[in-house]
Amino acid sequence: MGNELVGRVALVTGASRGIGAAVVRSLSKRGMEVHAVALDDNDLARVVDETGCRPHGLDLRDLNALRAAIGGVDFDVVINNAGVLPTLEPFNENDPEVIDRTLDVNLRAALQVTRLTLPGMQRHDRGHLFYLGSIAGKHPTPNSAVYAASKAALHVFAEGLRCDLLGSNIRVTTLMPGRVQTQLYDDALGGNNAAEQALYQDFEAVQPDDVATVINTALDMPHNVDLTAIEVLPTKQIFGGSSIAHESKTHPIRRQGGS
Ligand SMILES: NC(=O)c1ccc[n+]([C@@H]2O[C@H](COP(=O)([O-])OP(=O)(O)OC[C@H]3O[C@@H](n4cnc5c(N)ncnc54)[C@H](OP(=O)(O)O)[C@@H]3O)[C@@H](O)[C@H]2O)c1
């Protein structure tokens, strides 16, 4: 899209912190009119002050509020970024409410946002939809089964959507980050700066601005090129490999989570 982005309209969910805030900053700098969705709090207010974006302080699980805020706006770029990561624990210990919340924010909200924004893109036969999945959706780790499932479902939804959009000029891109230095893990690891100590202190993670750069790169590809699925990992992080996990009395599996 390049300079074509000036004056075009973008929607970013989960825009108040981390990756979402970085994307809002980058798209605003490029002259886009950016609509920013997050819970109505000081974090969102800070992003608005910094970028001049249009805030929609709401809970993405509230479909009526979402419809009232963005229904009727024609968006050129939609970044489905909002996500939650519940406390890292075995599935049988997950609170039922946490299961629902994770699926509602990570999956259902992205589908509803897509349903609300796609007609405008189809009318103009242009647009770019992004989905923030996770490498966890391809390689689940212990203690985050619901999170992994929500992301795997999001990846497959985006692939299915591409099938339905075949023949249009609407692009669909899924990003699957590994470890990005944000507040996502704060609550999941028990707060008190636990994420900083456990994940980032001695490790060079991907930064939110790096993910924003990847998104801008996908936007800048010629219109006939769609970067459909992109893994964004720290150089010193791998998933998979050939190790086999099994548990025995003498070698209990060390259970940990977190990508
Ligand atoms: N950080 C990583 O290592 C990593 C790795 C792979 C994938 N990802 C994915 O990247 C995306 C962004 O994560 P992040 O790391 O930037 O996390 P973050 O710093 O925790 O930001 C999450 C954003 O989502 C918003 N949000 C959460 N629940 C919401 C709700 N019900 N309604 C409206 N907004 C809501 C938050 O807003 P409030 O402040 O208003 O709650 C916040 O702006 C997520 O989908 C995450 O799963 C992250």
The ligand as an SDF file (V2000), in Angstrom:
LIG
                    3D

 48 52  0  0  0  0  0  0  0  0999 V2000
    3.5920  -10.9930   24.2060 N   0  0  0  0  0  0  0  0  0  0  0  0
    3.8310  -12.1680   23.6310 C   0  0  0  0  0  0  0  0  0  0  0  0
    4.8380  -12.8390   23.9320 O   0  0  0  0  0  0  0  0  0  0  0  0
    2.8810  -12.6930   22.5930 C   0  0  0  0  0  0  0  0  0  0  0  0
    3.2390  -13.8600   21.9080 C   0  0  0  0  0  0  0  0  0  0  0  0
    2.3740  -14.3780   20.9520 C   0  0  0  0  0  0  0  0  0  0  0  0
    1.1760  -13.7590   20.6980 C   0  0  0  0  0  0  0  0  0  0  0  0
    0.8190  -12.6260   21.3690 N   0  0  0  0  0  0  0  0  0  0  0  0
   -0.4950  -12.0340   21.0750 C   0  0  0  0  0  0  0  0  0  0  0  0
   -0.3510  -10.6730   20.7290 O   0  0  0  0  0  0  0  0  0  0  0  0
   -1.5400   -9.9590   21.0820 C   0  0  0  0  0  0  0  0  0  0  0  0
   -1.1790   -8.7080   21.8580 C   0  0  0  0  0  0  0  0  0  0  0  0
   -0.5980   -9.1030   23.0970 O   0  0  0  0  0  0  0  0  0  0  0  0
    0.4210   -8.2330   23.9550 P   0  0  0  0  0  0  0  0  0  0  0  0
    1.5710   -9.0990   24.2090 O   0  0  0  0  0  0  0  0  0  0  0  0
    0.6200   -6.8890   23.3500 O   0  0  0  0  0  0  0  0  0  0  0  0
   -0.4190   -8.1510   25.3160 O   0  0  0  0  0  0  0  0  0  0  0  0
   -0.7740   -6.9980   26.3580 P   0  0  0  0  0  0  0  0  0  0  0  0
    0.3540   -6.0560   26.5290 O   0  0  0  0  0  0  0  0  0  0  0  0
   -1.3110   -7.7010   27.5500 O   0  0  0  0  0  0  0  0  0  0  0  0
   -1.9740   -6.2280   25.6160 O   0  0  0  0  0  0  0  0  0  0  0  0
   -3.2190   -6.8520   25.4350 C   0  0  0  0  0  0  0  0  0  0  0  0
   -4.2060   -5.8360   24.9040 C   0  0  0  0  0  0  0  0  0  0  0  0
   -5.4920   -6.4940   24.7470 O   0  0  0  0  0  0  0  0  0  0  0  0
   -6.4860   -5.6850   25.3760 C   0  0  0  0  0  0  0  0  0  0  0  0
   -7.6170   -6.4460   25.8860 N   0  0  0  0  0  0  0  0  0  0  0  0
   -7.5880   -7.5730   26.6280 C   0  0  0  0  0  0  0  0  0  0  0  0
   -8.8450   -7.9650   26.9160 N   0  0  0  0  0  0  0  0  0  0  0  0
   -9.6860   -7.0690   26.3420 C   0  0  0  0  0  0  0  0  0  0  0  0
  -11.0950   -6.9450   26.2820 C   0  0  0  0  0  0  0  0  0  0  0  0
  -11.9110   -7.8180   26.8750 N   0  0  0  0  0  0  0  0  0  0  0  0
  -11.6080   -5.8960   25.6000 N   0  0  0  0  0  0  0  0  0  0  0  0
  -10.8060   -4.9810   25.0100 C   0  0  0  0  0  0  0  0  0  0  0  0
   -9.4630   -5.0520   25.0240 N   0  0  0  0  0  0  0  0  0  0  0  0
   -8.9060   -6.0840   25.6880 C   0  0  0  0  0  0  0  0  0  0  0  0
   -5.7250   -5.0110   26.5070 C   0  0  0  0  0  0  0  0  0  0  0  0
   -6.4360   -3.8550   26.8680 O   0  0  0  0  0  0  0  0  0  0  0  0
   -6.8200   -3.5010   28.3760 P   0  0  0  0  0  0  0  0  0  0  0  0
   -5.6400   -2.8400   28.9560 O   0  0  0  0  0  0  0  0  0  0  0  0
   -7.9230   -2.5680   28.1810 O   0  0  0  0  0  0  0  0  0  0  0  0
   -7.1610   -4.7970   29.0550 O   0  0  0  0  0  0  0  0  0  0  0  0
   -4.3980   -4.6770   25.8530 C   0  0  0  0  0  0  0  0  0  0  0  0
   -4.5060   -3.4830   25.1170 O   0  0  0  0  0  0  0  0  0  0  0  0
   -2.4040  -10.9500   21.8690 C   0  0  0  0  0  0  0  0  0  0  0  0
   -3.4000  -11.4950   21.0380 O   0  0  0  0  0  0  0  0  0  0  0  0
   -1.4220  -12.0280   22.2870 C   0  0  0  0  0  0  0  0  0  0  0  0
   -2.0540  -13.2760   22.4830 O   0  0  0  0  0  0  0  0  0  0  0  0
    1.6510  -12.0760   22.3030 C   0  0  0  0  0  0  0  0  0  0  0  0
  1  2  1  0
  2  3  2  0
  2  4  1  0
  4  5  1  0
  4 48  2  0
  5  6  2  0
  6  7  1  0
  7  8  2  0
  8  9  1  0
  8 48  1  0
  9 10  1  0
  9 46  1  0
 10 11  1  0
 11 12  1  0
 11 44  1  0
 12 13  1  0
 13 14  1  0
 14 15  2  0
 14 16  1  0
 14 17  1  0
 17 18  1  0
 18 19  2  0
 18 20  1  0
 18 21  1  0
 21 22  1  0
 22 23  1  0
 23 24  1  0
 23 42  1  0
 24 25  1  0
 25 26  1  0
 25 36  1  0
 26 27  1  0
 26 35  1  0
 27 28  2  0
 28 29  1  0
 29 30  1  0
 29 35  2  0
 30 31  1  0
 30 32  2  0
 32 33  1  0
 33 34  2  0
 34 35  1  0
 36 37  1  0
 36 42  1  0
 37 38  1  0
 38 39  2  0
 38 40  1  0
 38 41  1  0
 42 43  1  0
 44 45  1  0
 44 46  1  0
 46 47  1  0
M  CHG  2   8   1  16  -1
M  END
$$$$
